Amino acid sequence: MEILGIDIGGSGIKGAPVDTETGALLAPRMRVPTPKLAKPRQVAGAVDQIVKHFDWHDLVGCGFPAAIRSGIPLTAANIHKKWVGKDAAALFREATACPVNVVNDADAAGLAEIAFGAGQGHNGVVLIVTIGTGLGTSIFINGHILPNTEFGHIEIDGQEAESRASDAARKREKLSWKKWSKRLNRYLQTMERLFWPDLIILGGGVSKKYEQFIPRLNLQADVLPAKLLNEAGIVGAALAARILTDGS
């Protein structure tokens, strides 16, 4: 099944048609900057821009940076507060004239990694952390997801984890890989003490530079870079749309 997957992030919105049977992108992805204030109408316009770029008229899956229930954001960390309680799925359908399903962005990335990436074939507890503007998380137990975990917002030493350990924090504070890896390691050790995962998969925009930080981590779980790298959100959004539509 071919579905347009769109990954809405704090700094960029990316999309491409996806073969949901194989996880392959069917065209080079398109990226547009996330509107500065990331208000609903602005983001909907950016989503429509991607839809029009691919001349798409069929099912669209969107990964969205918030806890999502029935297409409605319940939180707003790296987007405008006006999103909370807004029917994002309905807004995107109106803007694009396409059927649209919306899921948490880290959940989407996790679905892709479990189906086609580094988590394929792994049972037990698998923790996926997407590292970008924030820290997105998804947790799978024997291939089944616990949705909307949003564990990037836990407090460590009185500070929200993603304010110190995200890739945006690394860039903002001009941290060396060594210094930033210590912060990331502290966060992941905290996650280990809470959930004792068998495998941790690290994705997001920084995952393409995994050689700079994964060898510096000191964790009990196996740690792998996301196989789909920064395309996991696109692939997973499309896959989630298929699952929500036909249950498969």
N, C-alpha and C positions, 0 to 999 in steps of 0.2 A: 504494500500500500504506500503510495506517495503522498506525503504530507509536508506542508511548509512549516519548518520549525523556526521559532524566533526566541532568542535569548535576550531578555531585557536586563541590562546591568546598570550599575551606578554611573559608569562613564561611557558605555557604548551599548547600542542595540544591534544585534547581529542576527542574520537569518539566511536560510538556504532550504531548498527542497530536499527531503530526506526519503530514502528507501527504508521504510521501517522494518523490513524483513532482514536487511543486512546491516543497517546503520550507516550506509554510505551517503555522502552528500552527492546530489545529482547535478549540482552546478556550483561554481565558486561562490562562497558566501558573500553577502553584502553587509557592510557595517555603516551605521550612521551614529554620530555622537548623541548621547542621551541629552535631551534639552536641559538647559541649565537648572531650571527649577523643578523639572520632572513632574509638572502638574498633569492631571489626567488627560486633558485635551491635547497637550503638547506631545505626550508620549503616544497617544493614539494616532496622532498625525505621523509620527516617526514610524510606527508599525505599518500604517497604510502606505508609507513611502516604500518600505521593503516589499509589501504585497504587490504594489504596482510595478516595482522593478522586475519582478519575476512573472508579471502578467498572470497572477494567481487568482483562481476563482473557486477553489475547493477548500478542504479542511485545513485550518491553521492551528498549531499548538504554540502557546506562549509560556515560557518560563519567566516568572515574575519575582522580584526580590522582596517577598513578604510571605507571611503565613497566609494560606489561601483556603477558604471554605466555600465550596460551590461557586467558584469564580470570583469571590469577593475578598479583597485584602483585609486582613485583621490587624496588620501592623504596618509601620512605615519608618524604616530606619535610614535607607539611602535614597528615598523618594519623598515627594511632597506629602505632607500630612493629610491633604485632601483625598488621598487614595483610600484611607481607612473607611470601610463601610461602602465604598463605591463598587458598583457591579462592573468590574474590569472586563469580564468576558462580554457583557452586553455592550459596553462602550466600544470595544474592539470590533465586535460584529457590526455595529452601526458605522464605524469609521471605514471598514474594509469591504462591507457587503459580503463577507465570507463567514461560514461557521467557524467559531473560535472556541477553543478550550484553554483555560489558564490554570497553571499549577505553580507551586513554589519552585524557584529556579534551581536551588540545590537538590531538591527532590528529582527534578528533571535530569540534572547532571548525573545523579546517582543511578537512576534507572538506566541511563545509557551505559555507564561503566559496568553495571551488573549484567546487562544484556549482551554488550558487545566489547567491553573493555577489560580493564585490569581486574575487575571483580567477577568476571565470567567463570562459572564453575566453582566458586568459593562458597562453602556453607559456613555456619557459625555466624558470628557478629562481625559485620563489615561497616566501618565508619568511613564516609567520604567527606572530605573538607574541601570546599572550593575557596581559593584564596585570591581575592581581587580587591575591589573597593571595600568590601567587608569580608567576613568569614561565614560562608554558607555551610550547612551540615545536612547530611542525610544518613540514616542508620537502617541497615537491613539485617534481618535475622532469618537465616536460611532462605535468602532471596526475597523475603517479604519486607516491605518498607513500613517504617513508623513515620508518618508524614508530619511536615511542619515543625521539625525539631528546633530550628533557629538557635542552636547552641553557640553561635558566634557572639551572642549577647550576654553570656554568663559573665559574672564579675570575678576577677582575679586580683587580689590585693586592692580591692576597692575600685577597680577600673574595668570598664567593659572590654572584653577580650579583643574584639576586632579593632578597638581604638589603638591597640598596641601591637597586634600581631598580624594585621592584614597587610597586603602588598601596598595598599595606599599609605599605611603608616610607615612602611619601609622607605617609600619614596619621599613622603612628606618630611620625615626626620633625617633623610639622607643617611640611613643606616648601612653599615657594611653588611655583607651576607652573614658574617660571623655573629655580629651583634643581633641582627634580626632573627637568625636561626635560634638563638637562645630564647627569645621571646616566643617564637613559634613552638619550640620544644616545651616550654613551660605550659603553654596552652594545651598541647597534645597530651602531656603527662597528666594534666587535670582531667581531660576527657578519658584517659585510660583508667584513672582511679574511679571514675563514675560508671563506665560501661564495659571495661575490660574487652575491647574488641580483639578479634583474632587477626584482622587485617585493617590497615588504615590506607586509604587512597587519597592522594593529594592532587587536586586539580585547580582549575581557574587559570587566569592569564599567566601567573608566575610559574605554572607547572612545566613550561617549556625550558625553564632554567633549573630543573630539579637537581642537576649535578652540583649546583652551588649551595644547596641547603639540606637535601635529604641525607647525605653522608655525615652531616654534623648533628643529626638528631639522635637522641638516646632514649629509645622506647622499647618496651617489651614486645609489642605487636610487630608483625611484618609491616613494612612501609613501602608502597609502590607509587610511582607517579601515575596520574591518569593516562590511560592509553590513548584516549580520544583528545587529550589535552584541552584546549579551549573550545573545541567543537562539541564537547559533551553536552553542554546546555542546549544547543540547537537540536542535536540528535534526540536527546531525552525529551525535549518539549514536543517534538513530533511523535515520539513513541507514546508519551503520556496521552496525547490527543487521541491516538488510536485506541489505547486501553479504555479511556473514558467513553469513547464512542461505541466500540463493539465488545469491550470486555476482554479482548485477547492481547 
